[in-house]
Structures are given as C-alpha cells and as structure tokens.
Amino acid sequence: MLCVLAAFGLAACDREREVDIASRDGILLYGNGSEPKGLDPHLVTGVPENHIISALIEGLIAYHPTDDLSPEPGMAESWEHNGNFTQWTFKLRDAKWTNGDPVVAGDFVYSWQRMLTPALGAEYAPMLYVIKGAQDFHEGKTDDFSTVGVKALDDKTLQVTLEGATPYFLNMLKHYSFFPVNPRAVEQAGGMADRGSKWSTFDNYVGNGPFKLKTWVTNQVIEVERNPDYWDAKTVKLNGIRFFPVENAATEETMFRGGRLHITSTVQPDKIPVFKEKMPDILHIDPYLGVYFYRVNVTRPPFDNPKVREALAISFDKQLLVDKVTKGGQAPAVGYVPAGIPGYPTSDTVQYNPERGRQLLAEAGYPGGKGFPKAEILINTSEAHRKIAEAMQAMWRKELGIDVGIYNQEWKVYLDSQSNLDYDLSRSGWIADYVHPSTFTDMFTTGNGNNDTGWSNPQYDRLVQQAQVAQDEPERLEILHQAEELLLKELPIVPMYWYTRVYLLDPRVQNWNPKLLDNRNYKYISLAADKNGTQ
C-alpha cells in the first residue's frame, strides 16, 4: 500500500498543469472578471464584453500591438481625409464573415444605422454623434438615414462626413460601438431594431475577426478558436482563448497560482505588496487611462442637493485610500478626466477638505450628519470594491457623521440597476474608449445611455456640442475643460482615483505590452514553450 501511495504521489507531482497543456496547444487562459452581459457590440458597455468581442469582430481600424495612439489597419486597408479632418474615406480589403458573406462598405452603413436607430436603445449611440446628422437621426428629428454622413460609394469604399474637424477619429473607430455586424444574420434573427435579437447567441454568432466562437457555457467559460477565413489568418499565433468569468479576486488568484490561468483581471490589493516582494516577475502595474468614481443618483433626496454631493466628494482622504486600500500605484482623482492626455490640462477642483464638507452638509440641513436619511452604496460583486466601499463608509462616518450601507449585485444585475437609477450611490469606473478627453466628458450629456445619474445641465450639453464642431484641437480641448469644470462644480459623481492596471501574467505570454487602454489585438499574442517565457 505504501508503494502504491508513493507512486501515486509521484505521478501527481509530475502531472501537467492546465497552463502547461494550454501553452503547448496555443490556448490562452484568460481571467475576465465577469460573465459578459452579451456579445452584441451595439448593446454592451463593459470592459469584460470588450475583451471577448475584440477577438470575434474587427472594425475599420484595429488595435495597434504596442501603442493605443496609433491606428492599425483592420477591415480598412487604407484611408485618407480631406485635409481638415471633416471627411474620411476608407478603402476596404477583401474579407469574409464567418457565414461566408463578403465584408462590404454597406455593412458599416447598416451597422451604424442600427446603432443609431432609437428603438434599439443602444447606450453607446452618442459615441457616433461625431458623424454629421447622427444625433438628429438618433433623437428622432428625422427618420431619413441618408441625412447621416456615412455612405457606401461602392462595396470597397466607405465615406464618412463628420460634424467638425476630428483628427482623432481613427482612434474612435477602434471602439466596438463602431464595429460592424452581419446584416443577414441580424435580419434573420429579428431585424435592426430588435433589442432581443438572438443573432449574437452561441448558435447564431457571425463575426469577421481573428477568432470565432467555439464554446459558451454561462458563468463557466467562453472559448474562441482561430478563424481560418480571417483575412490575416497567417499572422494569428494562438489557436484559441478561453475567457473565464471569475468575479472573486481570491478565487482568480488561486486559479492563477494553481496553473489554471495565464492572466488575471485584477489582484487583491492586500496581496500587491506580497507579489512585489516575492514574485515581481509575474506582477504587472501598467498605466491605465481611467477613473474610479461613485455615480450619484441626483433624482433621489438628499442627493438632489448639490451641497450634499460636494460634501461627499471632498470629505474623504483620497491619498489614504490609494496608499492603504487600493495599493496599486493609483493617483488621487482631484478631477475627473485622468492626467496624461496630450494637450489637456488636468483639473484639480475636488480637493480633500472635510471642514468645508461639514459646513456644506450643515447648510443642506444635516448638521453633524443629524437627520441624514438611510443611503447605500451599490457595488458589483468584488472583494476589492467592497473594501473601498468600507473605507468610504468609515471616512464619511468620521468626517460627516453619516452612515451609509453597502450592497452588492452580480455584474448584469448591477448594470441594470445603475441604468434604471435604482440606487443611491453606485460604484463606477470609466476606462477611455480612445485617448481623448471627449470619451469622458461626452458621457454626462443629457440622455446619454452611459450617464446613469439623472443629472442634466443644458450649459454642459452646449459645451460638449460646441467641442464636437470646433475647428481646431486647442479650441476643442479648452471647451471640454470648461465642461469638465462645470461637471465638477455640480458633482453628480464622486471622483476617487485614477486607475492603474494591476494583474498577474504568466511569463509565457508574449507581446502583451503595457498600453494606456489595455486593448489587445489578439492576433499578435503568442505563448512561449517554457515557463520562463523563452521560445
């Protein structure tokens, strides 16, 4: 019996781990944080969804492997503008959808019309307002899509006319809101305006990217495999990717250390110092153009009072929060738009000032927090978000004398609660869709599908519209800065910190470069043969 047990133990020690097998087979094991709300690029808003959709669908412009400020040819093999960046012409390459249809310019016209169709209710539709006439069509001021500045001159030529000079338009096109969908697949599954369309389910999914759907087991795994009909299939190194929806950071770390993941979506804050000291080769802390904040439901008392909102925003120690709670090199968000965008001045309006916060709360009718109604912070299920909320809870109790509760919901339910304004304060974050301040400021215009605060200010809306038609970039940046300052005056949000991207990465993963937006062109990713990352 002892011999048998000894032999079994030896065999167990020699057994290959999942990452060893997957590395040999060219399969990337990816911790993706949450089960995606869906895989329709026109109906999602989250980062977990983006990771998967980017493997399945390619837009006109693709992600550059090393630089989020540089365009990479996608469905467009070339492009040109008219000299003042108000009109762009794209030449499409020969490419196919996974149902065999050719990718043509009309697919983009159809897709952008679908995105802007009011009945679809696409939260990201305002992203396309940069296109001439798009806003009027989306708001129902006209039902004639020919008034919108997008035209298929022929199957291989797409012309786009914009509201104003937009030199950063190519970077906007990398975002999934501009991605094409296959018209035949959408029409067969219910049509352009059908929000419940089944075209993007496992059985019906049609893409044009480097990978195609292989497996989708809800709350367990989504697996994609190499698409042999992709136009640049020869460049694709991986044979597939498995995306695991692991919301619990401790579970994800266990999977990584147990050889079941190549990459995690995050790292528990308390473990960051340990990894820095013990395993610095697998811990990555990258720049990340995003802001962590709380949305405030301004339709509910007492948060309809700007004095209450400002009191909340200035009565917690942001430096203490990033030093003692998040621990990942984040910077205190004393403004909204993160630092680091070329040519844009960083705001510093929201400074720690608890004495002023107590004064404002008293002026609002709650001296020392007396009489402040019961309120709660909504978070999506995550130990890290809970620890941040508990820190906020403690600091607001200490500085303002108020008590707030905390409740969590799983990702899809949390997104719905936020969209439906079914919350008091909601844990939020926004990662730039492209490297420009407009990706942050546009969100809080009236009626924007990603606003989710109930806040509306006509002056703010006018400033954002003026920025869209500005004739040069310095003028546009100045107008957007004015809009940000107005947002920070009325504070439908509580800015907390500017992100870093903190994750664990197996050394075998190659060409996974630090990037401001953390967007990946998976066709350039490969896996090395051994655990040290050598080929």
DOROPA-796844 format. One record per residue (C-alpha): x, y, z; residue in three letters. Coordinates in steps of 0.2 Angstrom, whole numbers, padded with zeros to 4 digits, always signed. Each point is the difference from the previous one (the first is absolute). Example, Ala and Ser with C-alpha at 12.3 -4.5 7.8 and 13.67 -1.06 7.14 Angstrom:
DOROPA-796844
+0062-0022+0039ALA +0006+0017-0003SER 
This chain:
DOROPA-796844
+0000+0000+0000MET +0014+0012+0004LEU +0008-0003-0017CYS -0016+0003-0008VAL -0003+0016+0009LEU +0018+0006-0003ALA -0002-0004-0019ALA -0016+0010+0000PHE +0008+0015+0008GLY +0014+0000-0012LEU -0012-0001-0015ALA -0010+0015+0008ALA +0015+0010+0001CYS +0005-0003-0018ASP -0018+0003-0006ARG +0000+0015-0013GLU -0010+0015+0006ARG -0013+0007-0011GLU +0011+0015-0005VAL +0013-0012-0006ASP -0011-0010-0011ILE -0009+0016-0006ALA +0017+0009-0004SER +0005-0015-0010ARG -0016+0000-0010ASP +0000+0019-0003GLY -0015+0003+0011ILE +0000+0016+0011LEU -0009-0002+0017LEU -0007+0017+0004TYR -0008+0006+0016GLY -0014+0012-0005ASN -0007+0006+0016GLY -0019-0002-0004SER -0012-0009-0011GLU -0003+0011-0015PRO -0017+0009-0001LYS +0000-0006-0018GLY +0011+0000-0016LEU -0010+0012-0011ASP +0012+0015-0002PRO -0015+0012-0002HIS -0008-0005+0017LEU +0014-0002+0012VAL +0010+0013+0010THR +0013-0009+0010GLY +0018-0005+0000VAL -0003-0019+0002PRO -0011+0000-0015GLU +0014+0010-0010ASN +0013-0013+0004HIS -0010-0013-0009ILE -0009+0010-0014ILE +0018+0006-0005SER +0005-0018-0004ALA -0016-0003-0010LEU -0003+0016-0010ILE +0012+0012-0009GLU -0005+0018-0004GLY +0008+0012-0013LEU +0014+0003+0011ILE +0008-0013+0012ALA +0010+0001+0016TYR +0018+0004-0003HIS +0011-0013+0009PRO +0010+0012+0010THR -0007+0018-0001ASP -0019+0005+0004ASP +0004+0016-0009LEU +0004-0008-0017SER -0012-0007-0012PRO +0002-0018-0007GLU -0009-0005-0016PRO -0015-0011+0003GLY -0014-0002-0013MET +0007+0016-0008ALA +0016-0003-0008GLU +0003+0019-0003SER -0009+0016+0003TRP +0002+0019-0003GLU -0008+0016+0006HIS -0004+0016-0009ASN +0013+0011+0008GLY -0010+0007+0015ASN -0006-0017+0007PHE -0018+0003-0004THR -0002-0014-0013GLN +0009-0017+0000TRP +0000-0013-0014THR +0004-0018+0004PHE +0005-0013-0013LYS -0005-0018+0006LEU +0010-0015-0002ARG -0007-0017-0006ASP -0007-0008+0016ALA -0013-0013+0004LYS -0013-0002+0014TRP +0000-0017+0008THR -0017-0004-0009ASN +0009+0002-0016GLY -0006+0018-0005ASP +0013+0012-0006PRO +0003+0015+0011VAL -0006+0016-0010VAL -0002+0018+0003ALA -0018-0002+0002GLY +0002-0010+0015ASP +0007+0015+0009PHE -0015+0011-0006VAL -0012-0013+0006TYR +0009-0002+0017SER +0001+0018+0004TRP -0018+0003-0005GLN -0004-0015+0012ARG +0010+0008+0014MET -0009+0017-0003LEU -0018-0007-0002THR -0009+0007+0016PRO -0010-0016+0002ALA +0016-0010+0003LEU +0004+0010+0016GLY +0019-0002-0003ALA +0008+0008+0016GLU +0015+0005-0011TYR -0009+0008-0014ALA +0006+0017+0005PRO +0018-0006-0004MET -0005+0002-0019LEU -0006+0018+0002TYR +0016+0005-0007VAL -0007-0005-0017ILE -0010+0014-0009LYS -0019-0002+0003GLY +0002-0015+0012ALA -0007+0009+0015GLN -0016+0006-0009ASP -0003-0017-0007PHE +0002-0008+0017HIS -0011+0012+0009GLU -0014-0002-0013GLY +0001+0017-0008LYS +0001-0009-0016THR -0003-0018-0006ASP +0010+0002-0016ASP +0017-0008+0003PHE +0007+0007-0017SER +0002+0016+0010THR +0013-0008+0011VAL +0018+0002-0006GLY +0004-0018-0005VAL -0001-0007-0017LYS +0006-0015-0010ALA +0007+0007-0016LEU +0002-0018-0005ASP +0003-0017+0008ASP +0018+0004+0004LYS -0001+0019+0004THR -0008+0008+0015LEU -0001+0019+0002GLN -0004+0008+0017VAL -0004+0018+0003THR +0002+0007+0017LEU -0008+0015+0010GLU +0017+0008+0002GLY +0019-0002-0002ALA +0004-0017+0009THR +0018-0004-0002PRO -0002-0014+0013TYR -0014-0009-0009PHE +0011-0015-0005LEU +0002-0004+0019ASN -0019+0001+0003MET -0003-0013-0014LEU +0010-0013+0011LYS -0015+0000+0012HIS -0013-0014-0002TYR -0014+0013-0001SER +0006+0003-0018PHE +0002-0019-0004PHE -0010-0007-0014PRO -0012-0014+0002VAL -0006-0012-0014ASN -0016+0007-0007PRO -0006-0017-0006ARG +0002-0008+0017ALA -0008+0015+0009VAL -0015+0000-0012GLU -0003-0019+0002GLN +0000+0002+0019ALA -0013+0014+0001GLY +0006+0015-0009GLY +0010+0016+0003MET -0011+0007+0014ALA -0002-0016+0010ASP +0009+0002+0016ARG -0004-0018+0005GLY +0008-0007-0016SER +0007-0017+0001LYS +0014+0003-0013TRP +0013+0002+0013SER -0003-0017+0009THR +0011-0014-0001PHE -0009-0009-0014ASP -0002+0015-0011ASN +0015+0011+0003TYR +0008+0007-0016VAL +0017+0009+0001GLY +0014+0006-0011ASN +0014+0000+0012GLY +0016-0011+0003PRO -0010-0012+0011PHE -0018-0008+0000LYS -0011-0007+0014LEU +0004-0018+0005LYS -0009-0002+0017THR -0011+0011+0011TRP -0004-0008+0017VAL -0009+0014+0010THR +0010+0005+0016ASN +0014-0013-0004GLN +0009+0004-0016VAL -0001+0008-0017ILE +0013-0008-0012GLU +0004+0007-0017VAL +0011-0009-0014GLU +0010+0006-0014ARG -0010+0006-0015ASN +0008-0008-0016PRO -0010+0012-0011ASP +0007+0016+0009TYR +0009+0011-0013TRP +0016+0000+0010ASP -0001-0018+0006ALA +0018-0003-0003LYS +0005+0013+0013THR -0011-0008+0014VAL +0011-0010+0012LYS -0012-0007+0013LEU -0012-0014-0004ASN -0013+0006+0012GLY -0004+0010+0016ILE -0010-0006+0015ARG -0008+0015+0009PHE -0005-0005+0018PHE -0013+0011+0010PRO +0008+0000+0017VAL -0007+0015+0010GLU +0009-0005+0017ASN +0018+0006-0001ALA +0006-0013+0013ALA -0008-0014-0010THR +0009+0007-0016GLU +0016+0001+0009GLU -0002-0018+0006THR -0003-0005-0018MET +0015+0010-0006PHE +0012-0008+0013ARG -0008-0017-0003GLY +0005+0001-0018GLY -0018+0003-0007ARG +0003+0017-0007LEU +0013+0010-0010HIS -0007+0017+0005ILE -0011+0007+0013THR -0012+0015-0001SER +0006+0007+0016THR +0010-0003+0016VAL -0007+0001+0018GLN +0007+0017+0007PRO +0007-0008+0016ASP +0010-0013-0011LYS +0008+0014-0011ILE +0015+0003+0013PRO +0002-0019+0001VAL +0002-0003-0019PHE +0011+0016-0001LYS +0012-0008+0012GLU -0001-0019-0003LYS -0005-0001-0019MET +0003+0016-0009PRO +0002-0009-0016ASP -0018-0004-0001ILE -0008+0016+0007LEU -0003+0014-0012HIS -0006+0018+0004ILE -0003+0009-0016ASP -0006+0018-0004PRO -0019-0001-0003TYR -0010+0015-0007LEU -0015-0001+0012GLY -0009+0007+0015VAL -0008-0009+0015TYR -0015+0009+0007PHE -0017-0001+0008TYR -0015+0005-0011ARG -0013+0010+0010VAL -0018-0002-0003ASN -0005+0018+0000VAL -0019-0004-0002THR +0000-0006+0018ARG +0000+0011+0015PRO +0012+0005+0008PRO +0011-0003-0015PHE -0010+0012-0010ASP +0009+0014+0010ASN +0016+0005-0007PRO +0007+0005+0017LYS -0003-0018+0006VAL +0009-0007-0015ARG +0015+0012+0002GLU +0001-0004+0018ALA +0002-0019-0004LEU +0013+0004-0014ALA +0012+0010+0011ILE -0002-0009+0017SER +0011-0015-0002PHE +0019-0002-0001ASP +0004-0006-0018LYS +0018-0001+0003GLN -0003-0012+0015LEU -0012-0010-0011LEU +0013-0003-0013VAL +0014-0003+0012ASP -0009-0011+0013LYS -0014-0008-0010VAL +0003-0002-0019THR +0019-0001+0002LYS +0003-0001-0019GLY +0009+0017-0004GLY -0017+0009-0004GLN +0000+0019+0001ALA -0014+0010+0010PRO -0013+0006-0012ALA -0001+0019+0004VAL -0009+0002-0016GLY -0009-0011-0012TYR +0009-0002-0016VAL +0016-0010+0004PRO +0017+0008-0003ALA +0011-0005-0014GLY -0010+0005-0016ILE +0011+0011-0011PRO -0005+0018+0000GLY -0014-0001+0013TYR +0002+0009+0017PRO -0003-0011+0015THR -0014+0007+0012SER +0004+0001+0018ASP -0017+0006+0006THR -0005-0014+0012VAL +0012+0002+0015GLN -0001-0008+0017TYR -0008+0012+0011ASN -0011-0008+0014PRO -0003+0016+0009GLU -0008+0008-0015ARG -0009-0017-0002GLY -0008+0002+0017ARG -0005+0018-0003GLN -0009-0005-0016LEU -0009-0014+0008LEU -0006+0011+0014ALA -0006+0013-0013GLU -0009-0014-0009ALA -0010-0003+0017GLY +0011-0015+0007TYR +0011+0008+0013PRO +0012-0013+0006GLY -0009-0013-0010GLY -0016+0002+0010LYS -0015-0005-0009GLY +0009-0007-0015PHE -0011-0013-0008PRO +0005-0018-0002LYS +0011-0002-0016ALA +0010-0014-0008GLU +0014-0003-0012ILE -0003-0012-0014LEU +0015-0011-0005ILE +0002-0014-0013ASN +0006-0016+0009THR +0018+0002+0004SER +0010+0000+0016GLU +0011+0015-0006ALA -0015+0011-0003HIS -0007-0005+0017ARG +0016+0005+0009LYS +0000+0017-0009ILE -0019+0002+0005ALA +0004-0005+0018GLU +0014+0013+0000ALA -0012+0013-0007MET -0013-0005+0013GLN +0013+0003+0014ALA +0006+0016-0006MET -0017+0008-0003TRP -0005-0006+0017ARG +0015+0008+0008LYS +0000+0017-0010GLU -0019+0003-0003LEU -0008-0011+0013GLY -0011-0009-0012ILE -0002-0019-0002ASP -0002-0008-0017VAL -0003-0019-0004GLY +0008-0011-0013ILE -0009-0013-0011TYR +0007-0010-0015ASN -0008-0007-0016GLN +0008-0011-0013GLU +0006+0009-0016TRP -0016-0001-0011LYS -0012+0005+0014VAL +0012+0014+0006TYR +0000+0007-0018LEU -0019+0000-0001ASP -0002+0008+0017SER +0012+0014-0004GLN -0009+0003-0017SER -0017+0000+0008ASN +0006+0012+0014LEU -0004-0013+0013ASP +0013+0005+0012TYR +0006+0015+0011ASP +0019-0001-0003LEU +0008-0012-0013SER +0017-0007-0001ARG +0006+0006-0018SER +0015+0000-0011GLY +0004+0007-0017TRP +0014-0006-0011ILE +0003+0011-0015ALA -0007-0006-0016ASP +0013+0010-0009TYR +0014+0011+0005VAL -0009+0017+0001HIS -0010+0009+0014PRO -0016-0001-0010SER -0002-0018+0004THR -0002+0005+0018PHE -0010+0016-0002THR -0012-0005-0013ASP -0007-0013+0012MET -0009+0012+0012PHE -0010+0009-0014THR -0019+0000+0002THR -0008-0017-0006GLY +0017-0008-0002ASN -0002-0019+0002GLY +0015-0001+0012ASN -0004+0015+0010ASN -0010-0010+0013ASP -0001+0014+0013THR -0016+0010-0004GLY +0011+0015-0002TRP -0004+0013-0014SER +0007+0017-0003ASN -0004+0009-0017PRO +0016+0011+0002GLN +0011-0016+0001TYR -0009-0008-0015ASP +0003+0016-0010ARG +0019+0000+0004LEU +0001-0018-0005VAL -0009+0003-0017GLN +0011+0015-0003GLN +0016-0011+0003ALA -0007-0012-0013GLN +0000+0014-0014VAL +0016+0009+0006ALA +0011+0004-0015GLN +0017-0004+0009ASP +0006-0011+0014GLU +0005+0014+0012PRO -0017+0008-0001GLU -0008-0017+0003ARG +0011-0004+0015LEU -0004+0016+0008GLU -0019-0002-0002ILE +0001-0017+0007LEU +0010+0006+0015HIS -0014+0013+0003GLN -0013-0015+0000ALA +0010-0010+0012GLU +0001+0015+0012GLU -0019+0002-0001LEU -0002-0019+0004LEU +0012+0002+0015LEU -0010+0014+0006LYS -0017-0009+0000GLU +0008-0017+0004LEU -0012-0014-0005PRO +0015-0010+0003ILE +0013-0003+0014VAL +0017-0001-0008PRO +0011-0012+0010MET +0016-0005-0009TYR +0008-0002-0017TRP +0003-0018-0005TYR +0015-0011-0003THR -0001-0017-0007ARG +0005-0013+0013VAL +0000-0018-0005TYR +0010-0016+0000LEU +0008-0007-0016LEU +0008-0016-0004ASP +0017+0003-0008PRO -0004-0011-0014ARG -0012+0013-0007VAL +0009+0009-0014GLN -0003+0018-0007ASN -0012+0005+0014TRP +0006+0018+0000ASN -0004+0013+0013PRO -0014+0011-0008LYS -0010+0015+0005LEU -0016-0008-0004LEU +0005-0018+0003ASP -0008-0004-0017ASN +0007-0016-0008ARG +0002-0005-0018ASN +0000-0019+0004TYR +0007-0005-0017LYS +0017+0007+0006TYR +0000-0010+0017ILE +0009-0016+0001SER +0005-0013+0013LEU +0018-0005+0003ALA +0005-0018+0002ALA +0007+0000+0018ASP -0005+0008+0017LYS +0014+0013-0001ASN -0007+0008-0016GLY +0013-0006-0012THR -0004-0007-0017GLN 
